Amino acid sequence: MASVAGTGELPAIPEDTIDLGERLDPIRTLLRRTAAGDERAAAALVDVLGPRIHGLAVHVTGSSARAEKLTVSVLRSCLRDAGDLAASGLPGEAAVLDRARRAAVATRPTGDVRSLAGPGPVADRTSDRREIEVLRVLLELPLAQRALVESAAQGRFAYSGADRQQAALTISRMLDALVPFGGPEDAETRGLSSLDALALADAGERLRLRELTRSPETAGIHRHAIEAAARLALLTAVPPSRDLRIAVLEGFGDRSRPAQSVLAPRGPAPSEPETAYSGSYSTPVLGTDTQRRVVGPPPQAGGPHGSATELSALSPPTPDSAALPPRGAQDSSAAPAFAFRSSDEKTRSRRDRRREKQRARAGTRRVPWISRSLAALSLIAALVLGGLLWDSHRRLEASESFSDAWADRSMAADAQLVPGTSDNGTWQAVLTDDGLVLRAEGVTGWDGEVLELWGEADGTTHSLGVLDLSADGTIEFTSGESVQRLVVTREMSPGNESGSPSSRVVADLDPEGT
């Protein structure tokens, strides 16, 4: 940034006075300073908003690697457009997080839907005091509505018709509790504003919302919905595994450097390298200002064939050509010279190309085992890679199927969310009259033993099967049976065939015990 003349101090930028109801808008001030070229303000934006953008991307994409790349891309675009974001009608934080949410949802959400109100590790939380208010509003919702809001906040919203309208109204009531919408009590405007704020609206809904928000009162509903959606990012904040400042701020000083004045002398600065000489018929003026040449157009059938060094007599003079010095007036020592080698022209000969092919075939005949070995290795690598890709695709489909089953069971009217009691991992299940879903994380297995799931209904206990424990200690199980209680026990491989569970209980999921 340029300093105030004669003082050596940075020019003052007035703090924003937009009323957020609790404090000023420091993010907007950082955006303004960043637009002015303040690298420290840009680094502060990365530190403050980086965990929220990264955590939102992790919850939507389900991949830390993809989330890190998306975070770097979004932060770079925000630094580039810092002036536009600061001048928008939204608060600075909401403007940046709205851009991040739309970029993340556009990548097609994958992975599991995580609970935003569950007990998460401290590293997954932010120190913002507004998080308490968001948690309070979320926990006051019924389980089915809470699951709906959590899915929508992570980019999942597979509804249509009347169900889509009703779900949009449920989301709008939750966002209205975070940031009051104000304005008229129009259900359609509030529902569509909420869907668009979470980047879930389709093209037709966005066009309809544009018609509904033409007046200032209804436009305020849309703006407040975006602010409320930004508050939800407080519950998904996850700091990246590495410092992203270097990757985001790379080249920031060059981008923020003011453009050269039109009154300044043309030509590169003495300390900068001269632009490389290049050109063709599509660029009549070749090279830099010190290498300027006048080149005629390529020959055309039936037309004049001008010289390569002088203008055609049939072409009217242009302002640029009239300002050029006459032929021979330039210093020939500064002109670039074309140097061609005889080998350059030889390579274009058909005979030489044929000779090169013959030499290549002769070299292949000398060592045939090398080509056969490479072909065999390539085939093996292709088979192994195909197997890995098929296995990854199968696991991804299973994970998406389990996520859909969890969402459907959670939104049932009689759904019971049952946490498990266990000293081996974290267990959680949803019990309904139409079936059950079970998920566990951080489970440790035993050699020669398996984990078997038992269901209790009307005082009778029966086996639901052996649970599949993945390498990372995760268990995902779905069943269409209706039970009143779940018990997980340790059994000798391949499973208990006696019909009654053993006394070695690993987890107990009892709705009456919660």
C-alpha positions as CSV (number, residue, x, y, z in Angstrom):
1,M,0.0,0.0,0.0
2,A,1.2,3.5,-0.7
3,S,2.0,5.6,2.4
4,V,0.7,9.1,3.1
5,A,3.1,11.7,1.6
6,G,5.6,13.0,4.1
7,T,4.4,10.8,7.0
8,G,5.4,7.3,6.2
9,E,2.1,6.0,7.6
10,L,-0.6,3.9,5.9
11,P,-3.7,5.8,4.8
12,A,-6.6,5.4,7.1
13,I,-9.5,3.3,6.0
14,P,-12.7,4.0,8.1
15,E,-14.1,1.0,9.9
16,D,-17.4,-0.2,8.6
17,T,-20.5,0.8,10.5
18,I,-23.0,-1.7,9.1
19,D,-25.2,-2.8,12.0
20,L,-25.0,-6.6,12.6
21,G,-26.9,-6.3,15.8
22,E,-23.8,-7.2,18.0
23,R,-20.6,-5.7,16.5
24,L,-19.1,-3.9,13.5
25,D,-18.0,-5.8,10.4
26,P,-14.2,-6.4,10.6
27,I,-14.2,-8.8,7.7
28,R,-15.5,-6.1,5.3
29,T,-12.6,-3.9,6.6
30,L,-10.1,-6.6,5.9
31,L,-11.5,-7.0,2.4
32,R,-11.1,-3.3,1.7
33,R,-7.5,-3.3,3.0
34,T,-6.9,-6.4,0.9
35,A,-8.3,-4.7,-2.2
36,A,-5.8,-1.9,-1.5
37,G,-2.9,-4.3,-1.5
38,D,-2.4,-4.9,2.3
39,E,-0.8,-8.4,2.5
40,R,-1.2,-8.6,6.2
41,A,-5.0,-8.1,5.8
42,A,-5.0,-10.8,3.2
43,A,-3.2,-13.2,5.6
44,A,-5.7,-12.3,8.3
45,L,-8.6,-13.2,6.0
46,V,-7.0,-16.6,5.3
47,D,-6.5,-17.3,9.0
48,V,-10.0,-16.2,10.0
49,L,-12.1,-17.7,7.2
50,G,-9.8,-20.5,6.1
51,P,-11.1,-23.1,8.7
52,R,-14.7,-22.3,8.0
53,I,-14.3,-22.6,4.2
54,H,-12.2,-25.8,4.6
55,G,-14.6,-27.4,7.1
56,L,-17.6,-26.6,4.9
57,A,-15.9,-28.1,1.9
58,V,-15.0,-31.2,4.0
59,H,-18.6,-31.8,5.0
60,V,-19.9,-31.3,1.5
61,T,-17.2,-33.2,-0.6
62,G,-16.3,-35.8,2.0
63,S,-12.6,-35.5,1.1
64,S,-9.9,-33.5,2.9
65,A,-7.7,-33.4,-0.2
66,R,-10.6,-32.0,-2.4
67,A,-11.6,-29.6,0.4
68,E,-8.0,-28.2,0.6
69,K,-7.9,-27.6,-3.1
70,L,-11.3,-25.9,-3.1
71,T,-10.4,-23.8,-0.1
72,V,-7.2,-22.5,-1.8
73,S,-9.2,-21.7,-5.0
74,V,-12.0,-19.9,-3.2
75,L,-9.7,-17.9,-1.0
76,R,-7.7,-16.8,-4.1
77,S,-10.8,-15.7,-5.9
78,C,-11.9,-13.7,-2.8
79,L,-8.6,-11.9,-2.6
80,R,-8.8,-11.2,-6.3
81,D,-12.4,-9.8,-5.9
82,A,-12.0,-8.3,-2.5
83,G,-13.1,-4.9,-3.6
84,D,-16.4,-6.3,-5.1
85,L,-17.1,-8.4,-2.0
86,A,-16.5,-5.4,0.2
87,A,-18.9,-3.3,-1.9
88,S,-21.7,-5.9,-1.9
89,G,-24.8,-5.5,0.1
90,L,-23.9,-8.5,2.4
91,P,-21.6,-8.4,5.4
92,G,-18.0,-9.4,4.6
93,E,-18.2,-12.8,6.2
94,A,-21.5,-13.8,4.6
95,A,-20.3,-12.7,1.2
96,V,-17.2,-14.9,1.4
97,L,-18.9,-17.9,2.8
98,D,-21.7,-17.6,0.3
99,R,-19.2,-17.9,-2.5
100,A,-17.5,-20.8,-0.8
101,R,-20.8,-22.7,-0.2
102,R,-21.8,-22.3,-3.9
103,A,-18.4,-23.5,-5.1
104,A,-18.5,-26.6,-2.7
105,V,-22.1,-27.6,-3.6
106,A,-21.3,-27.3,-7.3
107,T,-18.8,-30.2,-6.9
108,R,-21.7,-32.7,-6.3
109,P,-21.8,-33.5,-2.6
110,T,-20.5,-37.0,-1.6
111,G,-19.7,-38.9,1.6
112,D,-21.6,-39.1,4.8
113,V,-23.9,-36.5,6.4
114,R,-22.4,-35.5,9.8
115,S,-24.4,-34.4,12.8
116,L,-23.8,-30.7,13.4
117,A,-25.2,-30.8,16.9
118,G,-23.4,-33.9,18.1
119,P,-20.5,-33.9,20.5
120,G,-17.5,-33.3,18.2
121,P,-13.8,-32.9,19.1
122,V,-12.7,-29.5,20.2
123,A,-10.6,-29.1,17.0
124,D,-13.8,-29.2,14.9
125,R,-15.2,-26.1,16.7
126,T,-14.6,-22.4,16.4
127,S,-14.1,-19.9,19.2
128,D,-16.9,-17.7,18.0
129,R,-19.6,-17.1,20.6
130,R,-22.3,-17.1,18.0
131,E,-21.9,-20.9,17.8
132,I,-23.8,-21.3,21.1
133,E,-26.8,-19.5,19.6
134,V,-26.7,-21.7,16.4
135,L,-26.5,-24.9,18.5
136,R,-29.4,-23.8,20.7
137,V,-31.6,-23.2,17.7
138,L,-30.6,-26.5,16.1
139,L,-31.1,-28.5,19.3
140,E,-34.6,-27.1,19.8
141,L,-35.8,-28.7,16.5
142,P,-37.4,-32.2,16.5
143,L,-35.1,-35.0,15.4
144,A,-36.6,-35.2,11.9
145,Q,-36.3,-31.5,11.2
146,R,-32.8,-31.3,12.7
147,A,-31.7,-34.1,10.3
148,L,-33.3,-32.2,7.4
149,V,-31.4,-29.0,8.3
150,E,-28.1,-30.8,8.8
151,S,-28.5,-32.5,5.4
152,A,-29.3,-29.3,3.7
153,A,-26.4,-27.5,5.3
154,Q,-24.1,-30.1,3.8
155,G,-25.5,-29.9,0.3
156,R,-28.0,-32.7,0.4
157,F,-31.6,-31.9,-0.6
158,A,-33.3,-34.7,-2.6
159,Y,-36.9,-33.5,-2.5
160,S,-39.4,-32.6,-5.2
161,G,-43.0,-31.4,-5.5
162,A,-45.0,-30.7,-2.3
163,D,-42.3,-32.4,-0.1
164,R,-39.7,-29.9,-1.5
165,Q,-41.9,-26.9,-0.6
166,Q,-42.6,-28.2,2.9
167,A,-38.9,-28.9,3.5
168,A,-37.9,-25.4,2.3
169,L,-40.4,-23.9,4.8
170,T,-38.8,-25.9,7.6
171,I,-35.4,-24.7,6.7
172,S,-36.6,-21.1,6.4
173,R,-38.0,-21.2,9.9
174,M,-34.7,-22.4,11.3
175,L,-32.7,-19.7,9.4
176,D,-35.2,-17.1,10.5
177,A,-34.5,-18.0,14.1
178,L,-30.8,-17.4,13.5
179,V,-31.1,-14.1,11.6
180,P,-34.7,-12.6,11.6
181,F,-35.8,-12.2,7.9
182,G,-38.2,-9.3,8.5
183,G,-40.3,-8.2,5.5
184,P,-43.6,-9.7,4.5
185,E,-44.7,-13.1,5.7
186,D,-44.7,-14.7,2.2
187,A,-44.0,-18.5,2.5
188,E,-42.8,-18.8,-1.2
189,T,-40.3,-15.9,-0.9
190,R,-38.9,-17.2,2.4
191,G,-38.7,-20.8,1.2
192,L,-36.9,-20.0,-2.1
193,S,-34.6,-17.5,-0.3
194,S,-33.6,-20.2,2.1
195,L,-32.9,-22.8,-0.7
196,D,-30.8,-20.3,-2.6
197,A,-28.9,-19.2,0.5
198,L,-27.8,-22.9,0.9
199,A,-27.0,-23.2,-2.9
200,L,-29.8,-25.8,-3.3
201,A,-32.2,-23.9,-5.6
202,D,-32.5,-25.0,-9.2
203,A,-32.5,-22.7,-12.3
204,G,-36.3,-22.3,-12.3
205,E,-36.4,-21.5,-8.6
206,R,-33.7,-18.9,-9.0
207,L,-35.6,-17.2,-11.7
208,R,-38.8,-17.2,-9.6
209,L,-36.8,-15.8,-6.6
210,R,-35.5,-13.0,-8.8
211,E,-39.0,-11.9,-9.6
212,L,-40.1,-12.1,-6.0
213,T,-37.2,-10.1,-4.6
214,R,-37.4,-7.0,-6.8
215,S,-38.7,-4.8,-4.0
216,P,-36.3,-3.8,-1.1
217,E,-38.5,-5.5,1.5
218,T,-38.3,-8.9,-0.2
219,A,-34.7,-8.4,-1.2
220,G,-33.9,-8.1,2.5
221,I,-35.4,-11.5,3.2
222,H,-32.9,-13.1,0.7
223,R,-30.0,-11.2,2.2
224,H,-30.8,-12.2,5.7
225,A,-31.2,-15.8,4.6
226,I,-27.7,-15.8,3.2
227,E,-26.4,-14.3,6.5
228,A,-28.1,-17.1,8.4
229,A,-26.6,-19.7,6.1
230,A,-23.2,-18.3,6.8
231,R,-23.9,-18.8,10.6
232,L,-24.3,-22.5,10.0
233,A,-20.7,-22.6,8.8
234,L,-19.7,-22.1,12.4
235,L,-20.6,-25.7,13.1
236,T,-18.7,-27.2,10.2
237,A,-15.4,-25.4,10.8
238,V,-12.4,-27.7,10.5
239,P,-8.9,-26.2,10.3
240,P,-6.8,-27.6,7.3
241,S,-4.0,-30.0,8.0
242,R,-1.4,-27.5,6.7
243,D,-0.9,-23.8,6.6
244,L,-2.6,-22.5,3.4
245,R,-1.2,-19.0,3.5
246,I,1.7,-19.7,1.2
247,A,-0.5,-21.4,-1.4
248,V,-3.2,-18.7,-1.2
249,L,-1.0,-15.6,-1.0
250,E,1.3,-16.8,-3.8
251,G,1.5,-13.9,-6.3
252,F,-0.8,-11.7,-4.2
253,G,1.7,-8.7,-4.4
254,D,1.9,-8.9,-8.2
255,R,-1.9,-9.0,-8.5
256,S,-2.5,-6.1,-6.2
257,R,0.2,-3.9,-7.7
258,P,-1.5,-0.9,-9.3
259,A,-1.5,-0.7,-13.1
260,Q,1.1,1.5,-14.9
261,S,-0.1,5.0,-15.7
262,V,-1.0,5.9,-19.2
263,L,1.3,8.9,-18.9
264,A,4.3,6.8,-18.1
265,P,6.9,6.2,-20.9
266,R,6.3,3.0,-22.9
267,G,8.6,0.1,-22.9
268,P,9.7,-2.3,-20.1
269,A,11.4,-0.9,-17.0
270,P,15.2,-1.2,-17.0
271,S,15.2,-3.7,-14.1
272,E,12.6,-6.0,-15.8
273,P,13.6,-8.5,-18.5
274,E,12.5,-7.7,-22.1
275,T,9.5,-9.5,-23.4
276,A,10.4,-12.5,-25.5
277,Y,10.2,-12.0,-29.3
278,S,7.4,-13.8,-31.0
279,G,4.9,-13.3,-33.7
280,S,3.2,-14.6,-36.9
281,Y,1.0,-13.4,-39.7
282,S,-1.8,-13.0,-37.1
283,T,0.3,-10.4,-35.2
284,P,1.3,-7.8,-37.8
285,V,3.5,-6.0,-35.2
286,L,6.1,-8.4,-33.7
287,G,8.2,-8.1,-30.6
288,T,8.3,-5.2,-28.1
289,D,8.4,-1.5,-28.9
290,T,12.2,-1.7,-29.4
291,Q,11.7,-4.6,-31.8
292,R,8.8,-3.2,-33.9
293,R,8.5,-4.3,-37.5
294,V,5.9,-3.8,-40.2
295,V,4.9,-7.1,-41.7
296,G,2.6,-7.4,-44.7
297,P,-0.3,-9.8,-44.9
298,P,0.2,-13.3,-46.2
299,P,-0.2,-13.8,-50.0
300,Q,-3.7,-14.3,-51.2
301,A,-5.0,-15.7,-54.5
302,G,-5.9,-13.0,-56.9
303,G,-4.8,-10.2,-54.6
304,P,-1.7,-8.1,-54.3
305,H,1.5,-9.7,-52.9
306,G,3.1,-7.1,-50.7
307,S,6.6,-7.2,-49.5
308,A,7.4,-8.4,-46.0
309,T,9.2,-5.2,-45.2
310,E,7.0,-2.5,-46.7
311,L,3.3,-1.7,-46.7
312,S,1.1,-2.6,-49.6
313,A,0.4,0.3,-52.0
314,L,-3.3,-0.7,-52.1
315,S,-3.8,-0.7,-48.4
316,P,-4.8,2.6,-46.8
317,P,-2.5,3.9,-44.1
318,T,-3.6,3.2,-40.5
319,P,-2.8,5.5,-37.5
320,D,-0.3,2.9,-36.3
321,S,1.5,2.5,-39.7
322,A,1.6,6.3,-40.2
323,A,3.4,6.8,-36.9
324,L,6.1,4.2,-37.7
325,P,9.5,5.5,-38.9
326,P,10.4,5.0,-42.5
327,R,12.1,1.9,-43.7
328,G,15.7,1.8,-42.8
329,A,15.4,4.5,-40.0
330,Q,15.5,1.9,-37.2
331,D,18.7,0.7,-35.6
332,S,19.5,-2.6,-37.2
333,S,21.6,-3.6,-34.2
334,A,18.5,-3.9,-32.0
335,A,16.6,-6.0,-34.5
336,P,16.3,-9.8,-33.8
337,A,18.0,-12.1,-36.3
338,F,16.5,-15.3,-37.6
339,A,19.0,-18.2,-37.7
340,F,18.1,-21.4,-39.4
341,R,20.2,-24.6,-39.3
342,S,20.4,-27.0,-42.1
343,S,19.2,-29.8,-39.8
344,D,16.0,-27.9,-39.2
345,E,15.0,-28.2,-42.8
346,K,16.2,-31.8,-43.1
347,T,13.8,-33.0,-40.5
348,R,11.0,-31.9,-42.8
349,S,12.1,-34.3,-45.5
350,R,10.0,-37.4,-46.1
351,R,13.1,-39.4,-46.7
352,D,14.6,-38.4,-43.3
353,R,11.4,-39.2,-41.5
354,R,11.4,-42.6,-43.1
355,R,15.0,-43.2,-42.0
356,E,14.1,-42.2,-38.4
357,K,11.3,-44.7,-38.4
358,Q,13.6,-47.5,-39.7
359,R,16.2,-46.7,-37.1
360,A,13.5,-46.8,-34.4
361,R,12.3,-50.2,-35.7
362,A,15.8,-51.6,-35.8
363,G,16.4,-50.5,-32.2
364,T,13.2,-52.3,-31.2
365,R,14.3,-55.5,-32.9
366,R,17.6,-55.5,-31.0
367,V,16.0,-55.6,-27.5
368,P,12.5,-57.2,-28.0
369,W,12.3,-58.3,-24.4
370,I,12.2,-54.7,-23.2
371,S,9.0,-54.0,-25.1
372,R,7.4,-57.3,-24.1
373,S,8.3,-56.6,-20.4
374,L,6.9,-53.1,-20.6
375,A,3.7,-54.4,-22.2
376,A,3.3,-57.1,-19.5
377,L,3.9,-54.6,-16.7
378,S,1.4,-52.1,-18.3
379,L,-1.2,-54.9,-18.4
380,I,-0.6,-55.9,-14.8
381,A,-0.8,-52.2,-13.7
382,A,-4.0,-51.7,-15.7
383,L,-5.6,-54.7,-14.1
384,V,-4.6,-53.7,-10.6
385,L,-5.7,-50.1,-11.1
386,G,-9.0,-51.4,-12.6
387,G,-9.6,-53.5,-9.5
388,L,-8.8,-50.6,-7.2
389,L,-11.1,-48.3,-9.1
390,W,-13.9,-50.9,-9.0
391,D,-13.5,-51.4,-5.3
392,S,-13.5,-47.7,-4.7
393,H,-16.6,-47.3,-6.8
394,R,-18.3,-50.1,-4.9
395,R,-17.5,-48.6,-1.5
396,L,-18.6,-45.2,-2.7
397,E,-22.0,-46.6,-3.8
398,A,-22.4,-48.4,-0.5
399,S,-21.6,-45.2,1.5
400,E,-24.1,-43.1,-0.6
401,S,-26.8,-45.8,-0.1
402,F,-26.2,-45.9,3.7
403,S,-26.4,-42.0,3.8
404,D,-29.7,-42.1,2.0
405,A,-31.0,-44.8,4.3
406,W,-29.9,-42.8,7.4
407,A,-31.6,-39.6,6.1
408,D,-34.8,-41.5,5.3
409,R,-35.0,-43.3,8.7
410,S,-34.1,-40.1,10.6
411,M,-37.0,-38.1,9.0
412,A,-39.6,-40.8,9.8
413,A,-42.3,-39.7,12.2
414,D,-41.6,-42.5,14.7
415,A,-37.7,-42.2,14.4
416,Q,-35.7,-42.8,17.6
417,L,-32.1,-41.6,17.6
418,V,-30.3,-44.0,20.1
419,P,-26.7,-43.4,21.2
420,G,-24.8,-46.5,22.3
421,T,-23.0,-47.3,25.6
422,S,-19.6,-48.7,24.8
423,D,-15.9,-48.4,25.7
424,N,-14.9,-49.5,22.2
425,G,-15.8,-46.7,19.7
426,T,-18.8,-44.4,19.2
427,W,-22.1,-46.1,18.4
428,Q,-25.4,-44.6,17.2
429,A,-28.6,-46.0,15.7
430,V,-31.9,-44.8,14.3
431,L,-34.9,-47.2,15.1
432,T,-38.2,-47.0,13.3
433,D,-41.2,-49.3,12.6
434,D,-39.9,-49.8,9.1
435,G,-36.3,-50.8,10.0
436,L,-33.1,-49.6,11.5
437,V,-29.7,-48.1,10.6
438,L,-26.5,-48.4,12.7
439,R,-23.2,-46.6,12.5
440,A,-20.0,-46.8,14.6
441,E,-16.6,-45.2,14.5
442,G,-13.3,-45.9,16.1
443,V,-14.1,-49.6,16.8
444,T,-11.2,-52.0,17.4
445,G,-11.5,-55.7,16.4
446,W,-10.0,-58.9,17.8
447,D,-8.1,-61.7,16.1
448,G,-10.3,-64.7,15.5
449,E,-13.4,-63.0,16.8
450,V,-16.2,-61.1,15.1
451,L,-18.9,-58.6,16.2
452,E,-22.4,-59.9,16.0
453,L,-25.5,-57.6,16.2
454,W,-28.6,-58.8,18.2
455,G,-32.1,-57.3,18.1
456,E,-34.6,-57.5,20.9
457,A,-38.3,-57.3,20.1
458,D,-41.2,-58.3,22.6
459,G,-38.7,-59.9,25.0
460,T,-37.2,-62.1,22.3
461,T,-33.5,-61.7,21.2
462,H,-32.4,-62.9,17.7
463,S,-29.3,-62.4,15.6
464,L,-29.3,-59.7,12.9
465,G,-25.9,-60.9,11.5
466,V,-22.2,-60.3,11.8
467,L,-21.1,-56.7,11.4
468,D,-18.5,-55.8,8.7
469,L,-15.7,-53.8,10.4
470,S,-13.7,-51.7,7.9
471,A,-9.9,-51.1,8.2
472,D,-10.5,-47.6,9.7
473,G,-12.8,-48.9,12.4
474,T,-16.1,-47.9,10.8
475,I,-19.3,-50.0,10.8
476,E,-22.4,-49.2,8.7
477,F,-25.4,-51.5,8.9
478,T,-29.0,-51.3,7.5
479,S,-31.9,-53.7,8.1
480,G,-35.6,-53.7,7.4
481,E,-36.5,-55.4,10.7
482,S,-38.1,-53.5,13.5
483,V,-36.6,-54.0,17.0
484,Q,-36.8,-52.3,20.4
485,R,-33.2,-52.6,21.4
486,L,-29.8,-53.5,19.9
487,V,-26.9,-55.3,21.5
488,V,-23.4,-56.0,20.0
489,T,-21.4,-58.9,21.3
490,R,-18.0,-60.6,20.7
491,E,-18.3,-64.0,19.2
492,M,-15.9,-66.6,17.9
493,S,-15.5,-66.6,14.1
494,P,-17.6,-67.0,11.9
495,G,-20.4,-66.2,14.4
496,N,-22.7,-67.5,17.1
497,E,-24.8,-70.4,15.9
498,S,-26.5,-71.2,19.3
499,G,-29.2,-68.5,18.9
500,S,-28.3,-66.6,22.1
501,P,-25.7,-63.9,22.5
502,S,-22.6,-64.3,24.6
503,S,-21.9,-62.4,27.8
504,R,-19.2,-60.3,26.2
505,V,-21.2,-57.2,25.3
506,V,-19.3,-54.6,23.2
507,A,-22.1,-52.0,22.8
508,D,-25.7,-51.6,24.2
509,L,-28.2,-49.3,22.3
510,D,-31.3,-49.1,24.4
511,P,-33.8,-46.2,23.8
512,E,-35.1,-46.5,27.4
513,G,-31.5,-46.2,28.8
514,T,-30.8,-42.8,27.1
